Amino acid sequence: MDLSTNYLGLRLPHPLVAGASPLVDDLSMVQRLADAGASAIVMHSLFEEQVRGEALARERFHDAHAHSHAEAPTYLPQPEEFRLGPDEYLEQIRRIRRRVPVPVIASLNGTSEGSWLRYGPLMEEAGAAAIELNLYELVTSCDVSSYEIERNAIDLVRAVSRSVRIPVAVKLSPFYTALPAFARALVDAGASGLVLFNRFYQADIDPDALEVVRTLRLSTSSELNLRLRWIAILSSQVRTSYAASGGVHDARDAVRAVMAGADCVQVVSALLRHGPERMGELVRELREWLEQHEYDSLDQAKGSMNLKRCPDPRGFERANYVQVLQSWRFE
Ligand SMILES: Cc1cc2nc3c(=O)[nH]c(=O)nc-3n(C[C@H](O)[C@H](O)[C@H](O)COP(=O)(O)O)c2cc1C
């Protein structure tokens, strides 16, 4: 069974990729992921705030008037709270490259152009096979329009893509008004692929303590449907590489993502919950599923249920919403 796939121009032996997570901080975990057969490994992100914070911290150290920095981002984690500082991050890419023969995808996470983007070329130099640019943003101001947000993002993608020779994938949130047009603009600006989607970690309220509580819950398969719909819609219209991220827990989930049009399937929660060895089981189960259902190759399944090829495209469109609401029956 030929499970090979092309993602961002990288020829991968199968579509199962270890998505961005803290697993990469520990070389023994990286080794276990490689032993389990991960076809690529995505680093967790290097954050714009982190690079800025470090520069600011260095400045403060040398600056007698340290406390005059009005913009000191005290509400953000301090440089020492990030797992790896920017230089250690680059060193970790080198260590992983020396340790395992698996392509490493570095991750940049930020929203505005600036000197932090110099880390793109440095990641390339350190041996990254590609860069994932995570555009996670939570806009809370009434003064910022969707047009502005998208234009900034497009400019950022253009700047990063031009600064490196390796491919750049863009990791998006699902909350854009007109995702197909935006996706096409990102690809026109130089993106080689789209990663759908970021997961937003919802803040909770503790009503007794009157506190906003941070929560980090791992995903379940129920989150995959949102990804399936948008990969099915986009992959039938915007030619680029697609990665599904969010809600892949078993081989059936991976098959569903591939049928929607995903070139690769990123897994995080399942690896954090069950350990890196889960990757090996997923690859085995994916092969078995395709064999049992008489596919010759992964390519044969890829995109077979996208918006253009599925038997009833209304399932992905507004008609589905109307039908689903009408289908409720009281017992
Ligand atoms: C503990 C943890 C850390 C993560 N760190 C990052 C990160 O640094 N950058 C990033 O783009 N995504 C990060 N993610 C998001 C994952 O890459 C992935 O998009 C998300 O967990 C959905 O996939 P899943 O359902 O397989 O978990 C993180 C997720 C978890 C659970």
The ligand as an ORCA input file, in Angstrom:
! r2SCAN-3c Opt
* xyz 0 1
  C       0.171     21.566     24.957
  C      -0.012     22.087     23.553
  C       0.917     22.965     23.022
  C       0.753     23.471     21.731
  N       1.673     24.350     21.221
  C       1.493     24.847     19.983
  C       2.426     25.762     19.442
  O       3.411     26.140     20.063
  N       2.195     26.229     18.176
  C       1.109     25.855     17.434
  O       0.967     26.277     16.290
  N       0.212     24.982     17.926
  C       0.373     24.479     19.175
  N      -0.551     23.613     19.677
  C      -1.734     23.267     18.859
  C      -1.532     21.944     18.136
  O      -0.453     22.015     17.228
  C      -2.785     21.539     17.350
  O      -3.080     22.500     16.358
  C      -4.014     21.384     18.233
  O      -3.693     20.743     19.457
  C      -5.089     20.580     17.512
  O      -4.649     19.272     17.223
  P      -5.087     18.006     18.115
  O      -6.570     17.940     18.093
  O      -4.427     16.835     17.446
  O      -4.581     18.243     19.488
  C      -0.381     23.089     20.955
  C      -1.292     22.176     21.498
  C      -1.131     21.675     22.779
  C      -2.146     20.696     23.317
*
